[in-house]
Amino acid sequence: MTKPTMTPELAQIRDAITDLCDQFDDDYWLGLDREHKFPHEFRDAMAKAGWLGISLPEEYGGAGLGVTESAYMMQLIASSAGTMAACSSIHINIFGPHAMVKHGTEEQRKRMLPPLIRGEDLTAFGVTEPDAGLNTTQLSTRAVRTGDGYVINGQKVWTSTAQVANKIMLLVRTAAYDPKRPTDGITLFYTDLNRKHIEVREIEKLGRAAVDSNAIFISDLPVPERDRIGQEGQGFRIILDSMNPERILVGAEAVGIGRRALAKATAYAKERIVFGRPIGQNQAIQHPLAESWAELEAANLMVFHAAELYDGGLPCGPEANAAKILAAEAGFTACDRAVRTHGGFGYAKEYHVERYFRESMLPRIAPVSRELVLSHIAERVLGLPKSY
């Protein structure tokens, strides 16, 4: 299949999300990109329509749908004018709360999930550290036990939405690193982003200026024990439950932004007249765009194959990772070709494809690098010896 079977749920998602996203056009998103302003209006509209809880249980106000439906929704958003910025403004709502759903207590689910679904809470995600990168076992941010909870000190980087968030999900060490059991001693918290104890510094970056990325500095942050998700020391295993869904969502988003760029390029190729003929009549224009269509469709197959496996309760690590890198490359290539199809005008902000191009870089490097994905597949699928 080139897309999931069109169930009544997916048809409802298609119609509702398309109508909602059409209210926020290219000029709206270009303005936010220029001004580095968070898309509060878009996020509020998504919350009001009930979409922030698409994958969360119905008893807490969510829709109780699967990764397939969530990925389809995010792909539609990515194929709208908002592309990756629109997706990033709600992304953590789609995969982050699974930690609370699967490992939290009933009290935590009742307290934490409804405000997220209603859009009242906006969450940042604090995992990556400057000296650890993708080697999560080397985290140095530390939580120390106190009489009624913990005190956290440390630093995180690439913490999205921390400029506007009131909550934060933090992965930290509660025990020293043990090389024999490197994933032990890491604990997950979901707590208030207390700005008296957390300094937030925005990072200027290539794209997605409407959604901030930050370095945060945590100093004596008090966290009550009731904000710990799961057992102390088990945070690494808990966070793994969100990794495959996130890779699938990112893959779906990358296909979406590629399709947006391809549509823009195709329309321009039909309209732009050079030497008395539309440039889309030239095979030098036709062939790259046709190749991008094929690449995006192929990547989309893997995205929804991985989603189907996940929703069926089957292992999907290699498929989710493959979906992420195939879609990221296809999306980026489509955006690159869209800029070049526009020629000099592709370099101009008013044609919007340069913004798509800048934002298409993100799925190539986050949430995991292409190289680590290939190493994972080489080891887990091909049986080659571990390289790192």
C-alpha positions in Angstrom: 0.0 0.0 0.0 1.1 3.6 -0.7 -0.9 4.8 2.3 -2.9 3.1 5.1 -6.3 1.6 4.2 -8.8 4.4 4.3 -10.8 3.5 7.4 -13.6 5.7 8.7 -11.2 7.0 11.3 -8.6 7.9 8.8 -11.1 9.6 6.5 -12.2 11.7 9.5 -8.6 12.6 10.3 -8.0 13.5 6.6 -10.9 15.8 6.3 -10.6 17.4 9.8 -6.9 17.9 9.7 -6.8 19.2 6.1 -9.6 21.8 6.9 -7.8 22.9 10.1 -4.3 23.2 8.5 -5.8 25.1 5.6 -6.6 27.9 8.0 -2.8 28.5 8.5 -1.3 29.3 5.2 2.3 29.8 4.0 2.3 33.4 4.9 1.3 32.6 8.5 4.2 30.2 8.9 6.6 32.4 7.1 5.8 35.2 9.5 6.4 33.0 12.5 9.6 31.8 11.0 10.9 35.3 10.5 9.8 36.5 14.0 10.8 33.3 15.8 7.4 33.1 17.3 5.7 29.9 18.6 2.6 28.9 16.7 0.2 29.2 19.7 -2.8 29.7 17.4 -2.2 26.5 15.5 -1.5 24.5 18.6 -4.6 25.9 20.3 -6.7 25.0 17.3 -5.4 21.4 17.4 -6.1 21.2 21.2 -9.7 22.6 20.8 -10.4 20.0 18.1 -9.2 17.2 20.4 -6.2 16.1 18.3 -3.5 16.4 20.9 -4.8 13.2 22.5 -5.1 11.1 19.4 -3.0 8.3 20.7 -3.9 8.6 24.4 -6.6 6.5 26.2 -10.2 7.5 26.0 -10.7 7.4 29.8 -8.4 10.4 30.1 -9.9 12.4 27.3 -7.9 11.0 24.4 -9.1 9.2 21.2 -7.4 5.9 21.9 -6.1 5.5 18.4 -2.9 3.8 17.3 0.4 4.8 15.8 -1.0 4.3 12.3 -3.6 7.0 12.8 -1.1 9.2 14.6 1.4 8.9 11.8 -1.2 9.7 9.2 -2.3 12.8 11.1 1.3 14.0 11.4 1.9 13.4 7.8 -1.0 15.5 6.8 0.2 18.3 9.1 3.7 18.0 7.5 2.3 18.3 4.0 0.5 21.5 5.0 2.1 25.0 4.9 3.4 24.5 8.5 5.6 21.5 7.6 8.0 20.5 10.4 7.4 23.6 12.5 3.7 22.7 12.8 4.5 19.1 13.6 7.1 20.0 16.2 4.6 22.2 18.1 2.6 19.2 19.0 5.0 16.3 18.4 5.8 15.4 22.1 2.0 15.1 22.8 1.9 12.2 20.3 4.7 10.0 21.6 5.9 11.4 24.9 3.0 10.6 27.2 3.3 6.9 26.4 5.7 6.7 29.3 2.9 7.8 31.7 0.3 5.5 30.0 2.4 2.4 30.2 4.5 3.0 33.3 2.8 5.6 35.4 0.4 5.1 38.3 -3.3 5.7 37.9 -2.9 8.8 40.0 -0.3 10.1 37.6 -2.3 9.3 34.5 -5.4 11.2 35.9 -3.2 14.1 36.9 -0.8 14.4 34.0 -2.7 13.3 30.8 -5.9 15.4 30.7 -4.1 18.8 30.8 -1.8 17.6 28.0 -4.8 16.5 25.9 -6.7 19.8 26.5 -3.6 21.8 25.6 -3.3 23.4 29.0 0.2 21.9 29.6 3.0 22.3 27.1 5.9 20.0 27.6 9.6 20.2 26.8 11.7 17.0 26.5 15.1 17.0 28.3 17.2 14.0 27.2 20.2 15.0 25.1 23.3 16.4 26.8 26.3 18.2 25.4 28.8 15.5 26.3 26.6 12.5 25.8 24.8 13.0 22.5 23.1 9.8 21.3 24.9 7.8 24.0 22.1 8.1 26.5 23.9 5.8 29.0 26.5 8.6 29.6 24.0 11.1 31.0 25.5 13.2 33.7 22.5 15.2 34.9 21.9 13.8 38.4 18.9 13.5 40.7 19.8 13.1 44.4 17.3 11.8 46.9 16.0 14.1 49.6 13.4 13.6 52.3 10.4 14.1 50.1 11.7 13.7 46.6 14.8 14.6 44.6 17.0 17.5 43.7 18.3 17.7 40.1 21.4 19.4 38.8 22.8 19.3 35.3 22.5 20.5 31.7 20.5 19.5 28.7 20.7 20.6 25.1 18.3 20.6 22.1 15.4 20.9 24.5 12.5 21.9 22.2 9.8 24.3 23.3 11.5 25.1 26.6 10.9 28.9 26.0 7.1 28.4 26.2 6.6 25.1 28.1 5.4 24.8 31.7 6.3 21.1 32.1 9.4 19.0 31.3 10.1 15.4 30.9 13.6 14.7 32.2 15.8 11.7 31.9 18.6 11.8 34.5 20.9 9.6 36.5 20.0 8.5 40.0 22.9 6.1 40.4 26.5 6.2 39.1 27.3 4.7 35.7 28.2 1.0 35.9 30.0 -0.2 32.7 28.7 -3.7 33.4 25.1 -2.5 33.4 25.2 0.8 31.6 21.4 1.3 31.2 20.7 0.9 34.9 20.5 3.9 37.2 18.7 6.2 34.8 15.3 7.6 36.0 12.5 9.4 34.2 10.6 12.4 35.7 7.7 14.5 34.4 7.5 17.7 36.4 7.1 21.5 36.4 9.6 23.5 34.3 10.5 25.7 37.3 12.3 28.7 35.9 13.7 29.6 39.3 15.8 26.5 39.0 16.0 26.1 35.2 17.8 28.6 33.0 16.7 28.4 29.3 18.9 29.7 26.5 17.6 29.5 23.0 19.9 28.1 20.3 19.9 29.9 16.9 19.6 27.2 14.3 19.1 26.5 10.6 15.4 25.9 10.4 12.1 25.5 12.3 12.5 28.9 13.8 8.9 29.0 14.9 9.6 26.2 17.5 12.5 27.0 19.8 15.4 24.7 20.6 17.4 25.4 23.8 20.2 24.6 26.1 18.9 24.4 29.7 20.9 24.6 32.9 19.3 22.9 36.0 20.3 24.1 39.4 18.9 22.5 42.5 15.6 21.7 40.9 13.3 20.2 43.5 11.1 17.3 42.2 8.6 15.5 44.3 8.7 11.7 44.3 5.2 11.6 42.8 6.6 13.1 39.6 8.9 10.1 39.0 7.6 7.8 36.2 8.1 4.1 36.9 10.7 2.7 39.2 13.9 4.5 40.1 16.7 3.4 37.8 14.4 2.0 35.1 14.1 5.2 33.0 16.2 4.0 30.1 13.9 1.0 29.5 10.8 3.1 30.0 11.9 5.7 27.4 12.6 2.9 24.8 8.8 2.4 24.6 8.5 5.8 22.9 11.4 5.4 20.5 9.9 3.2 17.7 6.7 5.3 17.6 8.7 8.5 17.4 10.8 7.1 14.5 7.6 6.2 12.7 6.1 9.6 13.2 9.3 11.4 12.0 9.3 9.2 8.9 5.6 10.1 8.2 6.4 13.8 8.7 9.4 13.6 6.3 7.2 12.1 3.6 4.7 14.8 4.2 7.2 17.7 3.8 8.6 16.0 0.7 5.1 15.8 -0.8 4.5 19.5 0.0 7.7 20.5 -1.7 7.0 18.2 -4.7 3.6 19.7 -5.2 5.0 23.2 -5.1 7.7 22.3 -7.6 5.3 20.6 -9.9 2.9 23.6 -10.0 5.8 26.0 -10.7 7.1 23.7 -13.4 3.7 23.9 -15.2 3.5 27.7 -14.9 7.1 28.9 -15.4 7.7 29.7 -19.1 11.3 29.9 -20.4 12.3 29.9 -24.1 8.6 29.9 -25.0 7.7 26.6 -23.1 6.9 25.5 -19.6 10.0 24.3 -17.8 8.1 21.2 -16.8 8.2 20.1 -20.5 12.0 19.5 -20.1 13.1 16.1 -19.0 15.8 17.7 -16.9 13.0 19.0 -14.7 10.5 16.1 -15.1 12.9 13.3 -14.2 14.1 14.5 -10.8 10.5 15.3 -9.7 9.2 12.0 -11.0 12.1 10.2 -9.1 11.1 12.1 -5.9 7.5 10.9 -6.3 8.8 7.3 -6.5 11.2 7.7 -3.5 8.5 9.3 -1.3 6.0 6.5 -2.1 8.5 3.8 -1.4 9.5 5.4 1.9 5.8 5.7 2.8 5.4 2.0 2.4 8.0 1.4 5.1 6.5 4.0 7.4 3.1 2.4 7.5 4.5 -1.1 7.4 6.3 -0.3 10.6 3.2 1.4 12.1 1.1 -1.7 11.3 3.7 -3.9 13.1 3.7 -1.6 16.1 0.0 -1.5 16.4 -0.2 -5.2 16.0 2.1 -5.7 19.0 5.0 -7.1 16.9 8.7 -6.2 16.9 9.3 -3.3 14.6 12.7 -1.8 15.5 14.5 -2.3 12.2 11.4 -1.3 10.2 10.8 1.9 12.3 14.4 2.9 11.9 14.5 2.1 8.2 11.3 4.1 7.8 13.0 7.1 9.4 16.1 7.2 7.3 14.4 6.3 4.0 11.7 9.0 4.5 14.2 11.6 5.7 16.4 11.2 2.6 13.4 11.2 0.3 11.9 14.3 1.9 15.1 16.2 1.9 15.8 15.3 -1.7 12.3 16.4 -2.8 12.8 19.8 -1.0 16.2 20.2 -2.6 14.7 19.5 -6.0 11.9 21.9 -5.3 14.3 24.8 -4.6 16.3 24.0 -7.8 13.2 23.7 -9.9 12.3 27.3 -8.9 15.8 28.4 -9.8 16.7 31.8 -8.4 13.2 32.2 -7.0 13.7 29.1 -5.0 16.2 31.1 -2.9 13.5 33.7 -2.2 11.5 33.4 1.0 8.3 34.5 -0.7 8.2 31.2 -2.7 8.4 29.2 0.6 10.4 26.2 -0.7 13.6 27.5 0.9 11.8 27.2 4.3 10.8 23.7 3.4 14.4 22.9 2.5 15.7 24.2 5.8 13.2 22.3 7.8 13.7 19.0 5.8 17.2 18.8 7.3 15.8 18.0 10.8 14.5 14.4 10.1 18.0 13.5 8.7 19.7 14.2 12.0 17.0 13.7 14.7 16.0 11.9 16.8 18.8 9.5 15.7 21.5 9.8 13.1 21.5 7.8 9.9 24.7 6.1 10.8 23.4 4.8 14.1 20.3 3.5 12.3 22.5 1.6 9.8 24.6 0.2 12.6 21.4 -1.0 14.3 20.2 -2.7 11.2 23.6 -4.2 10.4 23.7 -5.8 13.9 20.1 -6.7 14.5 19.0 -7.8 11.0 22.2 -8.8 9.2 23.9 -10.3 12.3 27.1 -8.3 11.9 29.3 -7.7 15.0 28.5 -4.6 17.1 30.7 -1.7 16.0 30.3 0.7 19.0 
